């Protein structure tokens, strides 16, 4: 019974993390873990400086 609970907890955590990543990608975030992921230079078209190294 303990194994079933542990596996269920892991499945829930992985599912929530996957849902977070999918939602972020649908919003257009280029770097999901980056604090300025929504404002990354890869998403800017004016060529201005960026403060993270995402591409």
BAPA-307420 format. One record per atom (N, C-alpha, C, CB): residue in one letter; residue number from 0; x, y, z; chain; atom name. Coordinates in steps of 0.2 Angstrom, whole numbers. Glycine has a CB too. Layout:
<pabas>
   aa     i    east   north      up   ch   at
    A   NUM       X       Y       Z    A   CA
...
</pabas>
This chain:
<pabas>
   aa     i    east   north      up   ch   at
    X     0       4      -6       0    A    N
    X     0       0       0       0    A   CA
    X     0       4       6       0    A    C
    X     0      -5       0       6    A   CB
    X     1      10       6       4    A    N
    X     1      14      12       4    A   CA
    X     1      17      13      -3    A    C
    X     1      20      11       9    A   CB
    X     2      19       8      -7    A    N
    X     2      22       9     -13    A   CA
    X     2      17      12     -18    A    C
    X     2      24       2     -16    A   CB
    X     3      10      11     -17    A    N
    X     3       5      14     -22    A   CA
    X     3       5      21     -20    A    C
    X     3      -1      10     -21    A   CB
    X     4       5      23     -14    A    N
    X     4       4      30     -12    A   CA
    X     4      10      34     -14    A    C
    X     4       4      30      -4    A   CB
    X     5      16      31     -14    A    N
    X     5      22      34     -16    A   CA
    X     5      22      35     -24    A    C
    X     5      29      30     -14    A   CB
    X     6      20      30     -27    A    N
    X     6      20      31     -35    A   CA
    X     6      15      36     -37    A    C
    X     6      18      24     -38    A   CB
    X     7       9      36     -33    A    N
    X     7       4      41     -35    A   CA
    X     7       6      48     -33    A    C
    X     7      -3      39     -30    A   CB
    X     8      10      49     -28    A    N
    X     8      13      56     -26    A   CA
    X     8      18      58     -32    A    C
    X     8      16      56     -19    A   CB
    X     9      22      53     -34    A    N
    X     9      27      55     -39    A   CA
    X     9      23      57     -46    A    C
    X     9      32      49     -40    A   CB
    X    10      18      53     -47    A    N
    X    10      14      54     -53    A   CA
    X    10      11      61     -53    A    C
    X    10       9      49     -55    A   CB
    X    11       8      63     -47    A    N
    X    11       5      69     -46    A   CA
    X    11      10      75     -47    A    C
    X    11       1      70     -40    A   CB
    X    12      16      74     -44    A    N
    X    12      21      80     -44    A   CA
    X    12      23      81     -52    A    C
    X    12      27      78     -40    A   CB
    X    13      25      75     -55    A    N
    X    13      27      75     -62    A   CA
    X    13      21      78     -66    A    C
    X    13      29      68     -65    A   CB
    X    14      15      76     -65    A    N
    X    14      10      79     -69    A   CA
    X    14       9      87     -68    A    C
    X    14       3      76     -67    A   CB
    X    15       9      89     -62    A    N
    X    15       9      96     -61    A   CA
    X    15      15     100     -64    A    C
    X    15       9      97     -53    A   CB
    X    16      21      97     -64    A    N
    X    16      26     101     -67    A   CA
    X    16      25     101     -74    A    C
    X    16      33      97     -65    A   CB
    X    17      23      96     -77    A    N
    X    17      22      95     -85    A   CA
    X    17      16     100     -87    A    C
    X    17      20      88     -87    A   CB
    X    18      11     101     -83    A    N
    X    18       6     106     -84    A   CA
    X    18       8     113     -84    A    C
    X    18       0     105     -79    A   CB
    X    19      13     114     -79    A    N
    X    19      16     121     -78    A   CA
    X    19      20     123     -84    A    C
    X    19      20     121     -72    A   CB
    X    20      24     118     -87    A    N
    X    20      28     119     -93    A   CA
    X    20      24     120     -99    A    C
    X    20      33     113     -94    A   CB
    X    21      18     116    -100    A    N
    X    21      14     117    -105    A   CA
    X    21      11     124    -105    A    C
    X    21       9     111    -106    A   CB
    X    22       8     126     -99    A    N
    X    22       5     132     -99    A   CA
    X    22       9     138    -100    A    C
    X    22       2     133     -92    A   CB
    X    23      16     137     -98    A    N
    X    23      21     143     -99    A   CA
    X    23      22     143    -107    A    C
    X    23      27     141     -95    A   CB
    X    24      23     137    -110    A    N
    X    24      25     137    -117    A   CA
    X    24      19     140    -121    A    C
    X    24      26     130    -119    A   CB
    X    25      13     139    -119    A    N
    X    25       7     142    -123    A   CA
    X    25       7     149    -122    A    C
    X    25       0     139    -120    A   CB
    X    26       9     152    -116    A    N
    X    26       9     159    -115    A   CA
    X    26      15     162    -119    A    C
    X    26      10     161    -108    A   CB
    X    27      20     159    -122    A    N
    X    27      25     161    -126    A   CA
    X    27      32     162    -122    A    C
    X    27      23     168    -129    A   CB
    X    28      32     159    -116    A    N
    X    28      38     160    -112    A   CA
    X    28      44     156    -116    A    C
    X    28      37     158    -105    A   CB
    X    29      49     159    -117    A    N
    X    29      55     155    -121    A   CA
    X    29      59     151    -116    A    C
    X    29      59     160    -124    A   CB
    X    30      60     154    -110    A    N
    X    30      64     150    -105    A   CA
    X    30      60     149     -99    A    C
    X    30      71     154    -103    A   CB
    X    31      57     143     -98    A    N
    X    31      52     142     -92    A   CA
    X    31      55     143     -86    A    C
    X    31      50     135     -93    A   CB
    X    32      61     142     -84    A    N
    X    32      64     142     -78    A   CA
    X    32      68     149     -76    A    C
    X    32      69     137     -76    A   CB
    X    33      68     153     -81    A    N
    X    33      72     160     -81    A   CA
    X    33      67     165     -78    A    C
    X    33      74     162     -88    A   CB
    X    34      70     169     -73    A    N
    X    34      65     174     -70    A   CA
    X    34      63     179     -75    A    C
    X    34      69     177     -64    A   CB
    X    35      66     180     -80    A    N
    X    35      64     185     -85    A   CA
    X    35      62     181     -91    A    C
    X    35      69     191     -86    A   CB
    X    36      60     175     -91    A    N
    X    36      58     171     -96    A   CA
    X    36      53     174    -101    A    C
    X    36      55     165     -94    A   CB
    X    37      48     178     -99    A    N
    X    37      43     181    -103    A   CA
    X    37      46     187    -107    A    C
    X    37      37     183     -99    A   CB
    X    38      52     190    -104    A    N
    X    38      55     196    -107    A   CA
    X    38      62     194    -110    A    C
    X    38      56     201    -102    A   CB
    X    39      63     188    -112    A    N
    X    39      69     186    -115    A   CA
    X    39      71     189    -121    A    C
    X    39      70     179    -115    A   CB
    X    40      77     190    -123    A    N
    X    40      79     193    -129    A   CA
    X    40      77     189    -135    A    C
    X    40      86     194    -130    A   CB
    X    41      76     183    -134    A    N
    X    41      73     178    -140    A   CA
    X    41      66     180    -142    A    C
    X    41      74     171    -138    A   CB
    X    42      62     183    -137    A    N
    X    42      56     185    -139    A   CA
    X    42      55     192    -141    A    C
    X    42      51     183    -133    A   CB
    X    43      60     196    -140    A    N
    X    43      60     203    -142    A   CA
    X    43      62     204    -149    A    C
    X    43      65     207    -137    A   CB
    X    44      58     208    -153    A    N
    X    44      60     209    -160    A   CA
    X    44      64     215    -161    A    C
    X    44      53     209    -164    A   CB
    X    45      65     220    -156    A    N
    X    45      68     226    -157    A   CA
    X    45      76     225    -156    A    C
    X    45      66     231    -152    A   CB
    X    46      78     219    -154    A    N
    X    46      85     218    -154    A   CA
    X    46      88     221    -148    A    C
    X    46      89     221    -160    A   CB
    X    47      84     223    -143    A    N
    X    47      87     226    -137    A   CA
    X    47      91     221    -132    A    C
    X    47      81     230    -133    A   CB
    X    48      94     224    -128    A    N
    X    48      98     219    -123    A   CA
    X    48      94     215    -119    A    C
    X    48     103     223    -119    A   CB
    X    49      96     209    -117    A    N
    X    49      92     205    -113    A   CA
    X    49      97     203    -107    A    C
    X    49      90     198    -116    A   CB
    X    50      94     201    -101    A    N
    X    50      97     200     -95    A   CA
    X    50      97     192     -93    A    C
    X    50      95     204     -90    A   CB
    X    51      96     188     -98    A    N
    X    51      97     181     -97    A   CA
    X    51     100     178    -104    A    C
    X    51      90     178     -95    A   CB
    X    52     102     172    -103    A    N
    X    52     106     169    -109    A   CA
    X    52     101     164    -112    A    C
    X    52     112     165    -106    A   CB
    X    53      95     165    -112    A    N
    X    53      91     160    -116    A   CA
    X    53      90     162    -123    A    C
    X    53      84     160    -113    A   CB
    X    54      89     156    -127    A    N
    X    54      88     157    -134    A   CA
    X    54      83     153    -137    A    C
    X    54      95     155    -138    A   CB
</pabas>
